[in-house]
Amino acid sequence: MSGGKEIKGQISSIKNTQKITKAMEMVAASKMKKAQGRMSSARPYAEMIKNVVGHLASAHPEYKHPFLVKRDSVKRVGLIIISSDRGLCGGLNTNLFKQALKQINEWNKNSIEVDVCAIGSKAEKFFKRLNVNLVAQVSQLGDSPEINDVIGPIKIMLDNFIEGNIDELHLAENKFINTMSQEPGLNHLLPTVPNKEDDLSHHWDYIYEPDSKSVIDNLLIRYIESLVYQGIVENVACEMSARMVAMKSASDNASDLIDELQLVYNKARQASITQELSEIVAGAAAV
């Protein structure tokens, strides 16, 4: 019954794989709760500083930072892409890369060149294979990323904007909707976009101490860093959720496959027994 032995081996192999996927599902579920906590903690600061910078862009400050000034023409843009370091998380990275490539192709059609900053080893490896100008990269940030780990690549992109090497800066990231849904998106970072509130249409400004230049310079740099860091912690939550769902789906598929193979094994075993009985009966009749 060599066929039956082979099927039994396949069933045993799939059961071992299922144990791994179930373990990975439980680990991802545990890490997801911690990642969601970090994401929720970072969101209020990112939203508040975004609101303040939107006010600044709507106001008429005595000092106009380069981040607040829109360029006359756009010839080159910068794109920061946030991905995971590991796979086995469904289509999380693939969907983001598809959207980023679609936007890059649109820019190229309009004769706009693109500089890419890759955060995460998946983005780094993916865009290295393409004909894309990769100017900065960082990976292996872990499940508890720190903002100090990404200051270097962010500074490269900001310096390029200040020096006029790029005219716009965008961020490609995954937004955490819920455990079952993560949405890839492309956000405009620089130059900053004014708030659309009606009450900001009049002339107003903040009171600065010690002076507007030093305050606004530091604020706008912290602003970009906070938005990128928020995208990173959200991506970790997205990664853990997507991995948990993907591993659960893999475990369920393994159960279905085991049931199918078990049925095939039972049929093969029954056929073997029937054949043996037929041979015994035939032999007895011949005697």
C-alpha positions in Angstrom: 0.0 0.0 0.0 2.6 2.5 -1.1 0.0 5.0 -2.2 -1.5 5.0 1.3 1.9 5.5 2.9 2.6 8.5 0.7 -0.8 10.0 1.6 -0.1 9.4 5.3 3.2 11.2 4.9 1.5 14.1 3.3 -1.0 14.3 6.1 1.7 14.2 8.7 3.7 17.0 6.9 0.6 19.2 6.6 -0.2 18.7 10.3 3.3 19.8 11.2 2.9 22.9 9.0 -0.5 23.6 10.6 1.1 23.5 14.1 3.6 26.2 12.9 0.8 28.4 11.4 -1.3 28.2 14.5 1.7 29.1 16.7 2.5 32.1 14.4 -1.2 33.1 14.5 -1.2 33.2 18.4 2.1 35.1 18.4 0.8 37.7 15.9 -2.4 38.1 18.0 -0.3 38.8 21.1 2.0 41.3 19.4 -1.0 42.9 17.6 -2.5 44.1 21.0 0.8 45.7 22.0 1.3 47.3 18.5 -2.3 48.7 18.6 -1.5 50.2 22.0 1.6 52.0 20.6 -0.3 53.1 17.6 -3.1 54.6 19.7 -0.5 56.4 22.0 1.2 58.0 19.0 -1.9 59.1 17.1 -3.0 62.1 19.3 0.5 63.7 19.1 0.7 63.3 15.4 -2.8 64.6 14.8 -2.2 67.6 17.1 1.1 68.6 15.5 -0.4 68.2 12.1 -3.2 70.6 13.1 -0.7 73.1 14.4 1.3 73.0 11.2 -1.8 73.3 9.2 -2.6 76.5 11.1 0.9 77.8 10.4 0.5 77.1 6.7 -2.8 79.1 6.8 -1.4 81.9 8.8 0.9 84.8 7.8 4.0 84.3 10.0 6.8 86.8 10.1 9.2 83.9 9.0 8.2 81.6 6.1 10.0 78.3 6.4 10.8 76.5 3.1 8.5 73.6 4.1 5.6 76.1 3.9 6.4 77.4 0.4 5.0 75.8 -2.7 7.4 75.4 -5.6 6.5 77.0 -8.9 7.1 73.7 -10.8 7.6 70.1 -9.8 10.5 68.3 -11.5 11.5 65.8 -8.9 9.6 64.3 -5.9 10.6 62.3 -2.9 8.7 59.2 -1.8 9.1 57.6 1.6 7.7 54.0 1.6 7.0 52.1 4.8 6.9 48.3 4.6 7.5 45.4 6.9 10.8 43.5 7.5 9.2 40.1 7.2 6.7 38.4 5.0 3.8 36.0 5.7 1.4 38.9 6.2 -0.9 38.4 3.2 -1.0 41.2 0.6 0.0 44.0 3.0 3.2 44.9 1.3 2.2 43.9 -2.2 -0.9 46.2 -2.2 1.2 49.1 -1.0 3.9 48.6 -3.6 1.3 48.4 -6.4 -0.2 51.7 -5.4 3.3 53.3 -5.1 4.3 52.0 -8.5 1.1 53.3 -10.0 1.9 56.8 -8.7 5.6 56.6 -9.7 4.5 55.7 -13.3 2.2 58.7 -13.4 5.0 61.0 -12.2 7.3 59.5 -14.9 4.7 60.1 -17.6 4.7 63.7 -16.6 8.5 63.9 -16.8 8.8 64.0 -13.0 11.7 62.0 -11.5 11.4 60.2 -8.2 13.8 59.7 -5.2 12.7 56.8 -2.9 13.4 56.3 0.8 12.7 52.7 1.8 11.8 51.9 5.4 11.6 48.1 5.9 13.6 45.4 4.2 10.7 44.4 1.9 10.5 47.9 0.4 14.3 48.0 0.2 14.6 44.7 -1.7 11.6 45.4 -3.9 12.8 48.8 -5.1 16.4 47.8 -5.5 15.3 45.4 -8.2 13.5 48.2 -10.1 15.0 51.2 -12.0 14.3 53.5 -9.1 16.7 56.0 -7.5 16.9 54.7 -3.9 18.6 57.5 -1.9 18.0 56.2 1.7 16.9 53.0 3.4 16.6 51.6 6.9 15.4 48.2 8.1 15.2 45.8 11.0 13.4 48.3 13.2 11.7 45.4 15.2 8.3 45.2 16.7 8.9 48.3 18.9 10.4 50.9 16.6 12.0 54.0 18.0 11.9 57.4 16.3 15.7 57.7 16.6 16.2 54.8 14.2 14.6 56.7 11.3 15.9 60.2 11.9 18.8 59.7 9.5 16.8 58.7 6.4 14.2 61.3 7.1 16.9 64.0 7.4 18.3 63.0 4.0 14.9 63.6 2.4 14.3 66.9 4.3 17.8 68.1 3.3 17.0 67.3 -0.3 13.8 69.3 -0.1 15.5 72.3 1.5 18.4 72.2 -1.0 15.9 72.1 -3.9 16.8 68.6 -5.1 13.2 67.6 -4.7 10.1 69.8 -5.0 7.6 67.6 -3.1 7.7 64.9 -0.4 5.2 62.1 -0.2 4.6 59.2 2.2 3.3 55.8 1.2 2.0 53.9 4.2 -0.6 51.4 5.4 -3.5 52.7 7.5 -4.9 50.5 10.2 -8.7 50.4 9.8 -9.4 47.3 11.9 -8.1 43.8 12.5 -9.5 42.6 9.2 -8.8 45.6 7.1 -5.6 47.6 6.3 -5.7 50.3 3.6 -2.6 51.5 1.6 -2.4 55.2 0.9 -0.2 58.0 -0.4 0.0 61.2 1.7 1.4 64.6 0.8 4.0 65.8 3.4 5.8 68.8 1.8 5.2 71.5 1.2 2.6 71.6 4.0 -1.1 72.0 3.1 -3.1 74.7 4.9 -6.1 73.8 6.9 -9.4 74.1 5.1 -11.3 75.5 8.1 -13.3 78.7 7.4 -12.3 80.4 10.6 -8.7 80.5 9.4 -9.4 82.7 6.4 -8.5 85.9 8.4 -5.0 87.1 9.2 -3.6 85.7 12.5 -0.5 84.1 13.9 1.0 82.6 17.0 3.2 84.4 19.6 6.7 82.9 19.4 9.4 82.5 22.1 12.3 83.1 21.7 11.8 83.9 18.0 9.7 82.6 15.1 12.6 81.1 13.1 14.0 78.8 15.8 10.5 77.7 16.8 9.2 77.0 13.3 12.4 75.3 12.2 12.3 72.8 15.0 8.5 72.4 14.9 8.4 71.5 11.2 11.2 68.9 11.5 9.4 67.3 14.4 6.2 67.4 12.4 7.7 65.3 9.5 9.4 62.9 11.9 6.2 62.4 13.9 4.1 61.6 10.8 6.7 59.1 9.5 7.0 57.5 12.9 3.2 57.3 13.2 3.2 55.5 9.8 5.8 53.1 11.1 3.9 52.1 14.3 0.7 51.8 12.3 2.4 49.6 9.8 3.5 47.3 12.7 -0.1 47.0 13.8 -1.2 46.4 10.2 1.6 43.7 9.8 0.6 41.8 13.0 -3.1 41.9 12.1 -2.5 40.8 8.5 -0.2 38.0 9.7 -2.7 36.8 12.2 -5.4 36.7 9.6 -3.1 35.1 7.0 -1.9 32.4 9.5 -5.5 31.6 10.5 -6.5 31.3 6.8 -3.5 29.0 6.3 -4.5 26.8 9.3 -8.0 26.5 8.1 -6.8 25.6 4.6 -4.5 23.0 6.1 -7.5 21.5 8.0 -9.5 21.3 4.8 -6.6 19.7 2.9 -6.1 17.2 5.7 -9.8 16.2 5.6 -9.5 15.7 1.8 -6.3 13.7 2.0 -7.8 11.6 4.9 -10.8 10.8 2.7 -8.4 9.8 -0.2 -6.4 7.7 2.2 -9.5 5.9 3.5 -10.6 5.2 0.0 -7.1 3.9 -1.0 -7.0 1.7 2.2 -10.5 0.3 1.5 -9.5 -0.5 -2.1 -6.4 -2.3 -0.8 -8.3 -4.3 1.7 -10.9 -5.2 -0.9 -8.2 -6.3 -3.3 -6.5 -8.5 -0.6 -9.8 -10.1 0.2 -10.5 -10.8 -3.5 -7.1 -12.4 -3.8 -7.7 -14.6 -0.7 -11.2 -15.7 -2.0 -9.8 -16.4 -5.4 -7.0 -18.4 -4.0 -9.4 -20.4 -1.8 -11.6 -21.1 -4.7 -8.7 -22.4 -6.8 -7.8 -24.9 -4.0 
